């Protein structure tokens, strides 16, 4: 089980680094918005894996807060970019 935890965290970390590269390089604001949304999902996934591995249910409220902040942030940013008339 230790190996699965380590491999999962390494893969989530690699995905986070690739998403960070998209955030920096993204040619449009929609690419950057999407990468921030994916980062929020990866953060929630990492916290959930950590919580499941160590058997600590105290992280559940943190998961909900991060997921809601990621959703509200991406919807707000997409609406702002859409109101400015930005196109891909």
SVG drawing of the C-alpha trace seen along z (x, -y; Angstrom):
<svg xmlns="http://www.w3.org/2000/svg" viewBox="-20 -44 27 46">
<polyline fill="none" stroke="black" stroke-width="0.4" points="0.0,0.0 3.0,-2.3 4.0,-1.9 0.6,-2.8 0.5,-5.9 4.0,-7.0 3.2,-6.3 -0.1,-8.2 1.5,-11.2 4.3,-11.3 1.8,-11.1 -0.3,-13.9 2.9,-16.0 3.9,-15.4 0.4,-16.4 0.6,-19.5 4.0,-20.5 2.6,-20.0 -0.4,-22.1 1.8,-24.8 3.7,-24.8 0.3,-25.3 -0.5,-28.1 2.7,-29.9 2.7,-29.2 -1.0,-29.4 -1.6,-31.6 -5.1,-32.6 -6.7,-33.5 -9.1,-30.5 -6.0,-28.2 -4.9,-29.8 -8.4,-29.6 -8.6,-25.9 -5.2,-25.2 -6.2,-26.8 -9.3,-24.7 -7.2,-21.5 -4.8,-22.6 -7.7,-22.8 -8.8,-19.3 -5.3,-18.0 -5.0,-19.6 -8.3,-18.0 -7.2,-14.7 -3.9,-14.9 -5.6,-15.8 -8.1,-12.9 -5.4,-10.4 -3.4,-11.6 -6.5,-11.5 -7.5,-8.0 -3.9,-6.6 -3.6,-7.9 -7.2,-7.3 -7.9,-10.9 -11.5,-12.0 -10.7,-15.5 -9.6,-16.6 -13.2,-16.3 -14.1,-20.0 -10.9,-21.1 -11.7,-19.1 -15.1,-20.7 -13.7,-24.2 -10.9,-23.8 -13.3,-22.2 -15.9,-25.0 -13.2,-27.7 -11.8,-26.1 -15.3,-25.9 -16.3,-29.5 -13.0,-30.9 -13.0,-29.2 -16.6,-30.2 -15.9,-33.8 -12.8,-34.0 -14.5,-32.5 -17.4,-34.9 -15.0,-37.8 -13.0,-36.7 -16.3,-36.1 -17.6,-39.5 -14.4,-41.1 -15.1,-39.3 -11.9,-37.3 -11.7,-34.6 -9.3,-31.7"/>
</svg>
